[in-house]
Amino acid sequence: MLSELTFSVIALPIGFASTAFLTYLIMRVGLRIGVLDVPNERSSHTSPVPRGGGLAVIVTFFVFLFAYPIVVDGPIDASIWRALLLGGAIIAVVGFIDDLNDIAARWRFVLR
């Protein structure tokens, strides 16, 4: 099994590459099915862009969260693991709902 440091050193580039690849795939699907964010006066972009790219970050996060205790051969403290799992799930659900149906900024702020 790997040490925590070795896992971290290996996980960082793999996590970055897998997130970038999944973001690319999600953007292609978003363009194909028309799930686009149309810019407004507050937007940082000037042309429509696909929504849902945060899904790639969440998927990668959960894969590594579940892989860590297996690869390092040591459990994560249960309370920390639950907090990471619940926190990630809340952010994922709110972000995904916001991508599909705009949620008012005040509710996004409260839920995140």
Secondary structure, 3 states (H helix, E strand, C coil): CCCHHHHHHHHHHHHHHHHHHHHHHHHHHHHHHCCEECCCCCCCCCCCEECCCHHHHHHHHHHHHHHHHHHHCCCCCHHHHHHHHHHHHHHHHHHHHHHHCCCCHHHHHHHC
